[in-house]
Amino acid sequence: MNFLAHLYLSGEDPGVITGNFMGDSVKGRDLQHLQPSVALGVRLHRAIDHFTDTHPLTGTARERLRTHSGRYAGVALDMIYDHLLASSWPEWHAEPLPRYAQRMYHLLQQHSHLMPPRTRQMLPYVVAGDWLGSYAREEGLARALDGLSRRAREADRLKGAEQVLRTHRLAFEDEFRVFLPALIQHIQPMLHAPA
């Protein structure tokens, strides 16, 4: 799962949303230096990633991408899943995606002082490029894959992964519609545990 899915799965607590958004930039197990809700967001991010990385359906989807994207198949799948969420957004959320994206950008900007420098530096690009809203279109996915292929070392195999989605779209969509509810059910206890 990429940025949109992580935010969507965070619920409505600003601290949890912020922690989940910055989860990749927080290292180590000791999260005591973070506000409790932000720490919960980081733990939630890790739980989402672990569930996604180990679920049988995502294993099947990653194999479909492996010929094209090699060891970056999992990264490509995360971005494809954000595209599938965004392109079918009304099935999953009542708030229109453009409004939701703007609300998330505003919230994240208000809480950027809680983020590690790496996340704080990236946030203006996320907002200016409307990364959350642009995932809804295949061109937006292609642009995101291309951009990441240029920023990450040896990630050039991400470029063009949207062609694999195009070829196998129905299979990806069917798997996603089973996988996402399973993931939501898996994380619910974390979001509803007493503070």
C-alpha positions in Angstrom: 0.0 0.0 0.0 1.2 3.5 -0.8 0.3 7.0 0.5 -3.4 7.0 -0.3 -4.1 3.6 1.1 -2.2 4.3 4.3 -4.1 7.5 4.9 -7.4 5.9 4.1 -6.7 3.1 6.6 -5.8 5.5 9.4 -9.3 6.5 10.4 -9.9 10.1 11.4 -7.4 10.8 14.3 -4.9 13.4 13.1 -2.0 11.9 15.1 -2.7 8.4 13.7 -2.9 9.8 10.2 0.4 11.7 10.6 2.2 8.7 12.1 0.9 6.4 9.3 2.0 8.8 6.6 5.5 9.1 8.0 5.8 5.5 8.9 8.6 4.6 6.4 10.8 7.4 7.8 10.7 6.2 11.4 13.4 3.7 12.3 13.6 1.4 15.3 11.2 -0.1 17.7 11.4 2.6 20.4 8.6 5.1 19.6 8.4 6.7 23.1 9.7 10.0 21.7 6.5 10.3 19.6 3.1 11.4 20.8 1.0 8.3 21.6 -1.4 8.7 18.6 1.5 9.3 16.2 3.3 6.2 17.6 0.1 4.3 17.0 0.1 5.5 13.4 3.6 4.3 12.9 2.7 0.9 14.4 -0.3 0.8 12.1 1.8 1.6 9.1 4.1 -1.3 9.9 1.1 -3.7 10.5 -0.4 -2.7 7.1 3.0 -3.3 5.4 3.5 -6.7 7.1 0.0 -7.9 6.3 0.3 -6.7 2.7 3.8 -8.3 2.2 2.6 -11.7 3.6 -0.9 -12.1 2.2 -1.3 -14.9 -0.4 -3.2 -12.6 -2.9 -0.5 -10.0 -2.9 2.0 -12.8 -3.5 0.1 -13.8 -6.6 -0.1 -10.1 -7.8 3.6 -9.5 -7.1 4.5 -12.6 -9.2 2.5 -11.1 -12.1 4.7 -8.0 -11.9 8.0 -9.7 -11.2 9.0 -10.2 -14.9 8.7 -6.5 -15.6 9.8 -5.0 -12.2 12.0 -7.6 -10.7 12.8 -7.0 -7.0 10.7 -3.8 -7.2 7.5 -5.8 -7.9 6.3 -5.1 -4.4 6.8 -1.4 -4.8 5.0 -1.4 -8.1 2.1 -3.4 -6.5 1.8 -0.8 -3.7 1.4 1.9 -6.2 -1.0 -0.1 -8.3 -3.1 -0.7 -5.2 -3.3 3.0 -4.6 -4.5 3.4 -8.2 -7.1 0.8 -7.7 -8.3 2.4 -4.5 -8.4 5.9 -6.1 -10.1 4.7 -9.3 -12.9 3.0 -7.4 -12.9 5.5 -4.5 -16.7 5.9 -4.2 -16.9 2.2 -3.4 -14.7 2.7 -0.3 -15.4 6.2 0.9 -18.3 8.7 1.0 -16.2 11.8 0.7 -15.2 12.6 -2.9 -11.5 11.9 -3.5 -10.5 15.5 -4.5 -12.0 16.8 -1.2 -10.5 14.0 0.8 -7.1 14.6 -0.7 -7.2 18.4 0.0 -8.3 17.6 3.6 -5.4 15.2 4.1 -2.9 17.7 2.6 -4.1 20.4 5.0 -4.0 18.0 8.0 -0.5 16.8 7.1 0.8 20.3 6.6 -0.6 21.3 10.0 1.2 18.4 11.6 4.5 18.5 9.6 6.4 19.6 12.7 5.9 16.1 14.1 7.5 14.5 11.0 11.1 13.4 10.5 13.0 15.7 8.2 12.8 13.3 5.2 9.0 13.2 5.3 8.7 17.0 6.0 10.9 17.7 2.9 8.8 15.4 0.7 5.4 16.8 1.8 5.4 19.9 -0.4 6.0 17.7 -3.5 3.1 15.4 -2.5 0.8 18.4 -2.2 2.0 20.3 -5.3 1.8 17.2 -7.4 -1.6 16.1 -5.9 -0.1 12.6 -5.5 -3.3 11.3 -3.8 -5.7 12.5 -6.4 -3.5 11.8 -9.4 -3.5 8.0 -8.6 -7.0 7.8 -9.8 -5.9 8.0 -13.5 -3.6 5.5 -15.2 -1.5 8.4 -16.4 -1.1 9.6 -12.9 0.1 6.1 -11.9 2.5 6.0 -14.8 3.9 9.4 -13.8 4.4 8.2 -10.2 6.1 5.0 -11.3 8.3 7.0 -13.6 9.2 9.5 -11.0 10.1 6.9 -8.4 12.1 5.0 -11.0 14.3 8.1 -11.3 14.6 8.8 -7.6 15.4 5.3 -6.2 18.7 3.5 -6.9 18.4 0.8 -9.5 14.6 1.3 -9.7 14.3 1.9 -13.4 12.3 -1.3 -13.7 9.4 0.5 -12.1 8.9 2.5 -15.3 6.1 1.1 -17.4 4.7 -1.3 -14.7 1.3 0.2 -15.5 1.4 -1.8 -18.7 1.2 -5.0 -16.5 -1.8 -3.6 -14.8 -3.4 -2.8 -18.2 -2.9 -6.4 -19.4 -4.1 -8.0 -16.2 -6.5 -5.3 -14.8 -9.4 -7.6 -14.0 -7.3 -10.0 -12.0 -5.7 -7.1 -10.1 -9.1 -5.6 -9.4 -10.7 -8.9 -8.3 -7.8 -9.6 -5.9 -7.9 -6.0 -4.5 -11.6 -6.3 -3.7 -10.9 -9.3 -1.6 -7.6 -8.1 -0.1 -8.6 -4.6 1.1 -11.6 -5.7 3.2 -9.3 -8.4 4.8 -6.7 -5.8 5.6 -9.4 -3.5 7.1 -10.6 -6.3 9.3 -7.0 -7.1 10.3 -6.2 -3.6 11.5 -9.6 -2.7 13.2 -8.5 -3.9 16.7 -5.5 -1.5 16.5 -7.7 1.4 15.7 -10.3 0.6 18.4 -8.0 -0.4 21.2 -8.3 1.7 24.4 -5.6 4.4 24.6 
